[in-house]
Amino acid sequence: MRQRSQLLGGNLLVTITYTAPDARDLGYLLHKNPSKVQSFDLNVGVATVFYPEVSGERCTAALLLEVDAIDLVRNKHLRLGTRDSLDHYVNDRPYVTSSLMSVALGKVFSTAMSGRCKERPQLAVSPLQLVIQLSSVSVVGPPGFASSLFEPLGWEVSEIPVPLNPEFPDWGDSSYVRITLTGTIRLSDALRQVYLLLPVLDDAKHYWVSDDEVGKLMRAGAGWLETHPRREIITQRYLAHQRSMTEKVAFPIHEERGAEADEDVQLVLARKTLRGLRLEAVLKALHDVGARKVVDMGCGEGALLHRLFSDPVFTELVGTDVSPQMLNRAEERLRLRELSDRQRERVRLLQSSVTYLDERLRDFDAAVLMEVVEHIEPERLAALEHSVFGYAQPRSVVVTTPNVEFNSLYPLLPEGTFRHPDHRFEWTRAEFAQWAASIASTYGYSVELRSIGEVDQLLGAPTQMAIFRRA
């Protein structure tokens, strides 16, 4: 059987390299012992995990998928041609195994993809220095297509075409590419991204696509696909261009503060995408000001705290909200009860209001008010300004708020209404700039204004940001 597999089959190799002082911890994160070679019999072939490189500072895990052409023909779950078609036996399926490797990743590394690791829980939620190599991937698309999928996720991408025959370079390159991804990212996120994007690269599923694929797409894409600039083509390709399935894709909106269930779908999707851009913009701003100790004022369900907690740069985090219900949801989101005592020391959740003086919120590197000020009654803004800038006095303050001018570009948002029923006001760009300048002058801060989201030439960006630095 092994000889037949070597003659008729093919393989795809995926390697994951982790560089760190305790690089052997990669074995814990993947739940696969570096000292053993482990094989798994799958419907699509035999998957083998082994470690070609193990040292104190560098560790590489490899997943090899061996595909048998005859077994594929006999597998009723695979997508094949008609019964009389020679495609059953004459095809590139054993060699172009992108979607089959995706299946193997999901089966073999399912626990790692979930982000669970009892032995190294802190490491499982921390960004790691990773290099992922895909030995030979069929890419259907223009040059740089793989980069357009992975680079928006923070990866540095190398695409090297595989020649048709190395001994005859004049024959040119094949449609297969050797892809290398280099970046600093959580291992669970990296695995989910590769799992989802592998079959997107060659625009083919080598197995039957059922409604279950919609759920797989949403689970694997949660937290990054909803804000991806190529989300539409990713969704279409992953679901084999079946419109009945693509129409079912809808990411949850519970992270959007108090979103109404009956809001128009187009507006909700726009908000969801913008929410992800906001999180990234605030995270970058905090890095730009060199913050280590951060308080998220009006933290809601903890979307920003969750992102900050995954970044070891931030050593102390505090989230505040007036709503105990929101704080409970933030606690669940952060899984505080599952963390060790040392991990829980990094983050605290406090019931507090941005308009009250709170001694516990002083002496922080940065405070964040993300989509908060517009929920305050205009006559209470002075109290907010004094409590944050005059009393708490963080070294930096990051504020984001909607740009009301942009609202006219939401086709189904009624004219004259705000983006959320709880908003007490929404500022124009000029009004926000005037407010920010007044704050800076009154409390001894400098201020920098930034835009978040796609910028319209006349109306500006959907969200505006101010970064205050104490003089």
C-alpha positions in Angstrom: 0.0 0.0 0.0 2.8 2.4 0.8 4.5 1.7 -2.5 1.2 2.4 -4.4 0.8 5.6 -2.5 4.3 6.8 -3.5 3.6 6.0 -7.1 0.1 7.4 -7.4 -0.1 9.9 -4.6 1.4 13.2 -3.7 1.9 15.4 -0.7 1.8 18.9 0.7 4.1 20.0 3.5 3.3 22.8 5.9 6.0 23.9 8.4 5.5 26.2 11.4 8.7 27.7 12.9 8.7 29.5 16.3 11.6 31.6 17.4 11.9 32.4 21.1 14.1 31.7 24.2 11.8 28.7 25.0 10.9 27.7 21.5 10.2 24.1 22.5 7.0 25.4 23.9 5.6 25.1 20.4 5.0 21.4 21.2 2.7 22.4 24.0 0.8 24.9 21.9 0.3 22.4 19.1 -0.4 19.5 21.5 2.1 17.4 19.6 5.2 16.0 21.3 8.4 17.1 19.5 10.1 13.8 20.4 7.5 11.7 18.5 6.4 11.2 14.9 2.6 11.0 14.9 0.4 9.9 12.0 -3.4 10.3 11.6 -5.6 8.5 9.2 -8.0 11.0 7.6 -10.6 10.7 4.9 -8.4 12.6 2.6 -5.2 10.7 3.3 -2.5 10.2 6.0 -1.3 13.2 7.9 2.0 13.0 9.7 3.3 15.5 12.3 7.1 15.6 13.0 9.7 18.1 14.2 12.6 18.5 11.8 14.2 21.2 14.1 14.1 21.4 17.8 16.4 23.7 19.9 16.1 26.1 22.8 15.7 29.1 20.5 14.1 27.7 17.4 11.5 25.0 16.9 9.9 23.8 13.6 6.8 21.6 13.4 5.9 20.0 10.1 2.6 18.6 8.9 2.9 16.3 5.9 -0.3 15.2 4.0 0.1 12.1 1.8 -2.8 11.8 -0.6 -3.7 8.5 -2.4 -5.3 9.0 -5.8 -7.2 5.7 -5.7 -8.5 6.3 -2.2 -9.8 9.7 -3.3 -11.8 8.1 -6.1 -13.4 5.7 -3.7 -14.3 8.5 -1.1 -17.9 9.5 -1.6 -17.4 12.8 0.2 -15.1 14.2 -2.4 -16.3 16.4 -5.3 -15.8 14.5 -8.5 -17.0 14.7 -12.1 -19.6 12.5 -13.6 -19.5 8.8 -13.0 -18.1 8.1 -16.5 -15.6 10.9 -16.4 -11.8 10.2 -16.6 -11.4 13.1 -14.1 -11.8 10.4 -11.5 -8.3 9.1 -12.3 -6.6 11.7 -14.5 -6.3 14.9 -12.4 -3.9 16.9 -10.3 -5.8 16.2 -7.1 -3.0 14.3 -5.3 -0.6 17.2 -5.9 -2.9 20.2 -5.6 -4.1 19.5 -2.2 -4.8 22.9 -0.7 -8.3 22.2 0.4 -7.3 18.7 1.6 -4.5 20.2 3.7 -7.0 22.6 5.1 -9.1 19.6 6.3 -5.9 18.0 7.8 -5.1 21.2 9.6 -8.6 21.4 11.1 -8.4 17.8 12.3 -4.8 17.5 13.5 -4.5 21.0 15.1 -8.1 21.6 16.2 -7.2 22.3 19.9 -4.4 24.6 18.9 -6.8 26.5 16.5 -9.1 27.0 19.4 -6.4 28.8 21.4 -6.5 26.4 24.3 -3.3 25.3 26.1 -3.5 24.2 29.7 0.3 24.0 30.1 1.1 27.4 28.5 -2.2 29.4 28.7 -0.5 32.8 28.6 1.6 31.9 25.6 -1.5 30.6 23.7 -3.0 34.1 23.8 0.2 36.0 23.1 1.6 37.0 19.7 4.5 34.8 18.7 7.3 35.2 16.1 6.3 32.7 13.5 7.4 31.6 10.0 4.9 29.4 8.1 5.9 27.8 4.9 3.6 26.1 2.4 5.7 23.9 0.1 3.5 23.9 -3.1 0.2 25.7 -3.5 -1.9 26.2 -6.6 -2.7 29.8 -6.9 -5.5 30.8 -9.2 -5.3 34.6 -9.6 -3.0 37.4 -10.7 0.6 37.7 -9.5 0.6 38.7 -5.8 -2.8 37.2 -5.1 -1.5 35.3 -2.1 0.0 38.5 -0.7 -3.3 40.3 -1.1 -4.9 37.7 1.2 -2.2 37.5 3.9 -0.6 40.9 4.0 -3.7 42.7 5.4 -3.5 40.3 8.3 0.0 41.5 9.2 2.1 38.8 7.4 5.2 39.5 5.4 4.6 37.3 2.3 7.1 35.6 0.0 5.7 34.0 -3.2 8.2 31.9 -5.2 6.9 30.2 -8.3 7.6 26.5 -8.7 9.2 25.8 -12.1 7.5 23.3 -14.4 10.8 21.3 -14.5 13.9 22.6 -12.7 16.1 20.8 -15.3 14.4 22.7 -18.1 14.1 26.4 -17.0 13.1 27.4 -20.4 9.7 25.7 -19.9 8.9 28.5 -17.4 7.0 28.4 -14.1 4.0 26.3 -13.2 0.9 27.7 -11.5 2.1 26.4 -8.2 3.8 28.7 -5.6 6.0 28.2 -2.6 4.6 30.6 0.1 6.4 31.8 3.2 4.6 33.8 5.8 6.6 35.7 8.4 4.9 37.7 11.2 4.1 38.1 14.9 0.7 36.7 15.6 -1.1 34.4 18.0 -0.7 30.8 16.9 -4.4 30.1 17.0 -5.1 33.0 14.6 -2.3 32.0 12.3 -3.7 28.4 12.0 -7.2 29.6 11.4 -6.1 32.0 8.7 -4.1 29.4 6.8 -6.9 26.9 7.3 -9.4 29.2 5.7 -7.3 30.8 3.0 -5.6 27.6 1.6 -8.7 26.5 -0.4 -9.3 30.2 -1.4 -5.9 30.3 -3.1 -6.7 27.7 -5.8 -10.4 28.5 -5.8 -11.3 24.8 -5.4 -12.7 22.4 -2.8 -11.7 18.8 -3.4 -14.6 17.6 -1.3 -18.4 18.1 -1.2 -19.3 21.6 0.0 -22.4 21.5 2.3 -24.1 24.1 4.5 -21.6 23.2 7.3 -19.0 25.2 5.4 -20.8 28.4 6.3 -20.2 27.7 10.0 -16.6 26.8 9.4 -16.0 30.0 7.6 -17.5 32.1 10.3 -15.6 30.3 13.1 -12.3 30.4 11.3 -12.8 34.0 10.2 -14.0 35.4 13.4 -12.0 38.5 14.4 -10.3 39.1 11.1 -12.4 38.2 8.1 -15.1 40.7 8.8 -12.6 43.6 8.3 -10.5 42.0 5.5 -10.4 44.1 2.3 -10.9 41.0 0.2 -13.7 39.5 2.3 -16.1 39.1 -0.6 -13.8 37.1 -2.8 -12.6 35.0 0.2 -16.2 34.2 1.1 -17.2 33.3 -2.5 -14.2 31.1 -3.1 -14.4 29.3 0.2 -18.1 28.5 -0.4 -17.5 27.4 -4.0 -19.3 30.4 -5.4 -22.7 29.0 -4.1 -24.8 32.0 -3.7 -27.3 30.2 -1.4 -24.4 29.8 1.1 -22.7 33.2 0.7 -26.0 34.9 1.6 -26.0 33.1 4.9 -22.7 34.6 6.0 -23.3 37.1 8.8 -20.8 37.7 11.5 -22.2 38.4 15.0 -22.7 42.0 16.0 -22.9 41.6 19.8 -19.6 43.5 20.2 -21.2 46.7 18.8 -22.4 48.5 21.8 -26.2 48.0 22.2 -26.8 47.4 18.5 -30.5 47.1 17.8 -31.6 43.7 16.3 -33.8 45.4 13.7 -31.1 47.7 12.3 -30.7 47.5 8.5 -28.2 44.7 7.5 -26.1 47.0 5.3 -25.6 49.5 8.1 -24.7 46.7 10.6 -22.2 45.2 8.2 -20.6 48.6 7.6 -20.4 49.2 11.4 -18.9 45.7 11.9 -16.2 46.4 9.4 -15.5 49.9 10.9 -15.4 48.4 14.4 -12.4 46.3 13.4 -10.6 49.2 11.8 -11.2 51.2 15.0 -9.7 48.5 17.2 -6.6 48.4 14.9 -6.3 52.2 14.9 -6.6 52.5 18.7 -4.0 49.7 19.1 -1.6 51.5 16.8 -2.1 54.8 18.6 -1.3 53.2 22.0 1.9 51.7 20.5 2.7 55.1 19.1 2.5 56.8 22.4 4.5 54.1 24.1 1.8 53.1 26.6 2.2 50.1 28.9 -0.5 50.8 31.5 -3.9 51.5 29.9 -7.4 52.1 31.1 -10.3 51.6 28.7 -13.0 53.9 29.9 -16.5 52.7 28.9 -15.0 49.3 27.9 -18.4 47.7 27.1 -18.1 44.0 26.4 -14.3 44.2 26.4 -13.5 44.1 22.6 -10.5 46.4 23.0 -9.4 44.8 26.3 -9.4 41.4 24.6 -7.1 42.8 21.9 -4.8 44.5 24.4 -4.6 41.5 26.6 -3.2 39.5 23.7 -0.3 41.9 23.3 2.4 41.4 26.0 3.5 45.1 25.5 0.6 46.1 27.8 1.5 45.2 31.3 -1.5 46.6 33.2 -5.1 46.9 31.9 -8.2 48.3 33.5 -11.6 48.4 32.0 -14.4 50.5 33.4 -18.1 50.8 32.6 -21.2 52.0 34.4 -23.1 48.8 33.5 -22.5 45.7 35.6 -23.9 43.6 32.8 -21.3 44.9 30.3 -18.6 44.2 32.9 -19.8 40.6 33.3 -19.7 40.1 29.5 -16.2 41.6 29.4 -15.2 39.1 32.1 -16.6 36.2 30.1 -14.9 37.5 26.9 -11.5 37.7 28.7 -12.1 34.3 30.4 -10.8 35.7 33.6 -12.0 32.8 35.7 -9.9 30.4 33.6 -6.7 32.4 34.0 -4.0 31.9 36.6 -3.5 34.3 39.4 -0.5 35.8 37.6 -2.5 36.4 34.4 -5.4 37.9 36.2 -3.1 40.5 37.8 -2.7 42.1 34.3 -6.3 43.1 34.0 -9.0 44.6 36.3 -12.7 45.4 35.6 -14.2 48.3 37.6 -17.6 49.8 37.8 -17.1 53.5 37.2 -18.3 56.5 35.1 -16.2 58.7 32.9 -17.9 61.8 34.5 -16.9 60.9 38.1 -13.6 61.5 39.8 -12.1 58.0 40.5 -8.8 57.7 42.4 -8.3 54.2 41.0 -7.8 55.6 37.4 -4.9 57.9 38.1 -1.3 57.4 37.0 -1.9 55.5 33.8 0.2 55.8 30.6 -2.9 56.1 28.5 -6.7 56.3 28.7 -9.0 55.3 25.8 -12.5 56.6 25.2 -13.5 54.6 22.1 -17.0 55.6 20.9 -17.9 57.0 24.4 -18.2 60.8 24.3 -21.2 60.7 22.0 -23.1 58.8 24.6 -22.7 61.6 27.1 -25.3 64.4 27.4 -23.7 67.6 26.1 -24.2 69.4 29.4 -22.2 66.6 31.1 -19.2 66.8 28.8 -17.4 69.3 31.1 -17.6 66.8 33.9 -16.0 64.1 31.6 -13.3 66.5 30.5 -12.4 67.4 34.1 -12.4 63.8 35.4 -10.3 62.4 32.6 -7.9 65.3 31.6 -7.9 67.3 34.8 -8.1 64.6 37.6 -7.0 61.2 36.2 -4.3 63.0 34.0 -3.0 60.0 32.0 0.1 60.8 29.9 -1.9 60.1 26.8 -5.6 60.0 25.9 -7.1 58.4 22.8 -10.6 59.4 21.7 -12.7 58.1 18.8 -16.1 59.3 17.8 -18.3 59.2 14.7 -18.0 61.8 11.9 -21.6 62.9 11.4 -20.9 64.3 7.9 -20.2 60.7 6.7 -23.7 59.6 7.7 -25.2 60.6 4.4 -23.1 57.8 2.7 -25.2 55.2 4.6 -28.0 54.8 2.1 -30.5 53.3 4.6 -29.8 55.5 7.5 -32.7 58.0 7.8 -31.7 61.6 7.3 -31.2 63.5 10.4 -30.7 60.5 12.7 -27.6 59.3 14.5 -25.9 56.0 13.9 -27.1 54.6 17.3 -30.2 55.4 19.2 -28.2 56.1 22.4 -26.0 58.8 20.8 -26.7 62.2 22.4 -24.9 64.0 19.6 -22.5 63.4 16.7 -19.8 65.9 15.7 -18.7 67.2 12.4 -14.9 67.2 11.7 -14.7 71.0 12.5 -16.6 70.6 15.8 -14.4 67.7 16.9 -11.3 69.6 16.0 -12.5 72.6 18.0 -13.4 70.4 21.0 -10.0 68.7 20.9 -8.1 72.0 20.6 -10.0 73.4 23.6 -9.1 70.3 25.7 -5.5 70.5 24.8 -5.3 74.2 25.6 -7.2 73.9 28.9 -5.4 70.9 30.4 -1.9 71.1 28.9 -1.9 68.5 26.2 -0.9 68.5 22.6 -3.3 66.9 20.1 -3.1 65.0 16.9 -6.1 64.2 14.7 -6.4 61.0 12.6 -9.0 59.4 10.4 -10.3 55.8 10.6 -11.9 54.1 7.7 -12.2 54.8 4.0 -11.9 58.6 3.5 -14.4 60.3 1.2 -13.0 63.3 -0.6 -15.8 65.6 0.5 -17.1 64.1 3.7 -14.0 62.6 5.3 -13.7 59.3 7.1 -16.5 57.6 9.1 -14.7 57.8 12.4 -12.4 60.5 13.7 -9.7 60.1 16.3 -7.8 62.5 18.6 -4.5 61.5 20.3 -3.7 63.7 23.3 -0.2 63.8 24.7 0.4 65.6 28.0 3.0 68.3 27.7 
